[in-house]
Amino acid sequence: MSTVVQKFDADGKSVERELEKMRREYDKLFAKMEGVARQSRKDAKAFQKEAGDYVSSLASMAAGYLSLQQAAALFNTELQRRIDLEKRTGEKNVSVASSQANVRKMIGNVSTNEFQGFLGQIQNIQTDSGFSDIAQMNMAAAAVLSATGSNQKITTEILAAVAPVFRDTPDQLATFAGAVADVMNVTKTDARSAAALALAGTANARIESLGGFSNVAQAVGAGRTLLGDSTDQQAGEQIMALFGTMSRFSKDKEGGPTRTAVVTLLQKLEQFGGNGGVLERLASVQEQLATGKINEGELLSGFEKTSFGTVRDLFRGTAVINEDLKATIASTKGSVEQFNAMASDLSNATPQLQAAAIGQRVDMTTEQSQLGVAGGDIALLEQARKARDAAFAEVRTTTLRGLFGAGEGAINANATELDKAQIARESTQQLLGSLSYMGNSESVRADRELVAKQLKLIDEVIATLKANAKSRNATAQSATHTER
């Protein structure tokens, strides 16, 4: 029996020839079937075998053709997956670079090695806490550096304390961490104690997110000097409690109006209330107001409408709010044990929280993989591709090269980032070459200038990739030499 040799390639005519062979074999099969059908029933087995051989041959050919199509589809899918992965990796590296730049601006006068070492400490905190977003953690580090006068030690202590509490809301970490730094400055406590006190103060306030605690911290910072008779920690606790009561009674969900009202009230207490803490000074003002020694209009001047009624009731000694303030001051105590218990609960208290914590670590691991040495090279590659694509997209002159596009081709799927960047350069160089044949009109000159600039950027990427590879090779050789 004849066989058909399958040979499918990118040549369309070759594919047509192979399909024509299949059609001829199909015709032969039916001719054979017609001849065999006229034989006696005793030849039925021979017919079945002969027909089966032809059917198998055709099925094999068809399967081969389908396999070719399927293989091409799978390869294209995999190629596109690789390109998409490289794009995501490049975008991730660029977004993280912005957060690293914020850290560099806030860390002060340090060497490059010290800056890099500090970023390494932040990543270690990310790993230990299971925090999924290093960009948000870097932004938090920048905020704390700003609040602490570029103190790296306090910054890492604060982030290590509060990062586990913000795994589910990473966008709030920077605001809260900066506020904890402000509380530390006032109370003179360690990072974990300040964080515990901050959470206690937040729990008693009407604000609806931990990120809103910045208003509480600002009130503490501004009001500390107005309570000179109290210790630093007592002053912080009392101001937080005052904020909590006032925000709840004025229904202030955001905290800004209460912050202003608290500082103004503390100024009034300092002016009219004599010595002592918040409760002692408030009691003195209430007594003087009741006996007519203080004019209520003068006492209430300067308060905004949103807090006016709450402040008036406090000064008048209205029972409900007065008792609430006493209870809130008594309960606003930072407990490190309770803080640690809450952090543990956020990872383990329920199956859902356990699953969420694991999911956050999965995201963290994926991100760290994208940000490794290879990720940096891929990010550089994406800038080369971006420059190439910009060159093709912005050129107004129609060129032969422009008609074919800037695809890289399947053969380059497994090339190195440097090779791919050089491929991007070749495409852009060919575009520039095509433009040299398009005359010298103003628009063509502008296009050539544009492409030349993009080509220069791609050259910078290639030079950087080469330098990075050389540096890594030197480091690896040094490490090998040291081992020996």
Steps between C-alpha positions, in 0.01 A plus 500: 500500500626846423585746775500875506800677643382799703691823458334814631691822526442874472471474118131521410548314168667212678202469730267499198703220335478287815125553524465403133680173575250437778212559261642256243547232766142559609382441141706181479337373815152534358602339171640207695185481710282481188710213356506305822126547550437288190687206647331224692427519868794266566732784405346734756790468740752590230288802412488614860875467535579681175248773568623529856856552379394787278283654768788478748733662249262786438426536871871515570545766233206700630624463856843617391351805334287575806799442725695752293224754542468423869875518552512836323210625710662378821831657404333831416310487828821431691683774313225748582505386864873566512459844346215585741710378795793712390269800466354449849848453643621816332204701625548366853866600504421850376225551759731381778772730371273797572460390863876444530554854375278629782711310752819643355366855528411452867794294626741791501871519424598134467719299265360289218590184692318624811193588297500157336554335837202685647279384210620148579389541862156611381474191280596281795215656699270427206606134505459465877157667504360345182422847363414467132584847365859624534416830329252585777754394761763724343253789502438431869875498562527840330218637717662376821844627397340840452333486843814383683765718343630218277549262792543162331493296822168641620358470148572129477371444854168670419455314171579166663237575765213620282547325163329175616190702594469653153544200273135525394512881449853574376402844371441616859840394633685822414244724670480291816874433527573871470241570769657241732831683457327820612362320807847367582638853483244614757478203736870404485407131491627220275346422162277212609367688804426805285323282245295335775400840638417622150267206445335556839444864410363405160259248655348775717465752216218531245741486203427209270850397391840460661635733236292778656708472814730765356251760625522354851880504485504861383276598791735320739803670353346847502341464844791353694649835605156613622506232774828585667406346836456148357769252402553440130313170502214637714463798269483273195239275659284789620503683167410180315214438741376858461514455124305174527216645706470818295506318164228257610270769640545722193465199263830587328597199284803663339661668802617829354243726674553319831876545475456877475241505779719297736797734463280806546336346810842425650597863444186610688576258783853634527367858503216454748547163672815536704724199560460122475387264231201524266242396760636732772513801271157424353348474849644842587354658187161339564494641852601850387242494225227392742586779746523765230874561530543413130287633216367210293511699177869572549565139594329367185649749255717345229323162476356383169133413462563127461648477851328796669223303674737231624741755647218697663368185669848418628546846648154493654574161657210318335487164675500266198804644324680569828477138611593380151821704506599359840439144382687559173804640677501197729486258206748672267804303606731332255540128569782333313354161591164590346675646196694177446183297547322705234787456254486124562122492455531669162696196382346213694166576668277352225549274197423800280768714663745211473427466128531875449836509680631217283368676190684817598821302536445346156466850354808609693707209365383573145592865537845425643561267207410780258735740680809280499809549285327348197199723564722805479634386164147436375400850611789639295392286205148642526644851476679399178174362364320811612748717312466280191119503513499877550719537192259296286187658651603864466658499153271671249689398188388173338803273460550149373624397843196657660271278293651187652470609863740441785427143604783295645407162358460160661864408447600758762270375774780357712764763428662689786382847598813643338431311177139619498607858563739471206214366287298806598798710397524329162132568429540864594823530301324358193221752546756779514664360187168493316445865586830591329336419165191713561634837402583794718169667573440660838279213619752235388781683678288516815433127473869422459582711803233322703619152404864595556416609855319175571793309353734682736282396796508139385879523479502621861294197601736265317805663658339471846410134447857427391646688798265321742592162355871584524459612862309185594759281331778677687311455829443131428867445409607679817270284710635186331855611560419570866352151543814346357 
